[in-house]
Amino acid sequence: MSVPALTTVVQPLRDIGRAALRIILRQVGGEVPDSRRVELATKLVVRESTAAPRGEWLAPTLAATCPGAR
């Protein structure tokens, strides 16, 4: 484990496998792929390695609740 815990992006491995198999089966059947790109939903998992942004552009209420944000 790392300290702090790292923010990551969860990738839908099953969906990736299904999409790959679907493409392969279509190609084996003689079809030409519609596209070379497949987009699948991902999920951002925010952990301890992500901090509040710093700077003047923060909303005043957020800046007031985040010590050291200025």
N, C-alpha and C positions, 0 to 999 in steps of 0.2 A: 504494500500500500504506500501511497505517497502522501506526504504532508506538505501543504494542505491538500485535501482531496480535490482532484482535478475536475473541472467542468468538461463535459464530454457531449458528443452527439451520438445518440443511439441510432444505429442503422438497422432496418428491418430485414434481417438475414433471410428469413423464410420467404418474404416477398421478393427479395433479390433472386433467390434460387428459383422461385416459381416463374418470374419474368424471364430468366435466362432459359429455363426449360421450354417455356412457351415459344420463345424466339427460335431455339434450336429445332424444335419439332416442326415449326412452320418452314424453316429453311430446308429441312430434310424432305418435307412434302413438296418442295419446289417453289415455295412462295418467296418473294423478294421482300425484305424488311421495309416497313413504312419509314422507319427512321433508325438512326444509329444511336439515338438517345432515349433513355427510359428514366422518368422521374418518379421517385417514390418518396412518401412522406418520411421525415425524420423527426426526432424529438431531442430538444436541447435539455440536458440535465445539468442545472446550475448547482455547483457545489462550492466549497470554501475558496477555490482559487479565483473566483470572480468577485470583484469588489465594485462598489458604486463608482461611477465615473467622477473624475475631478474636473473642476474648472468653473468659470463664471457662468457658463450656459445652463447650469443646473437650476431647476425651479427653486425659488427661495425656500419653500417648505421642505423640499428634499434636502437642500443644503443645510438647513437648520437641524434636521434629524440625523445627519451623517457627520459626526465629529471629524474634523480634519479634511473635509471635502473641499475646503477653499484653499 
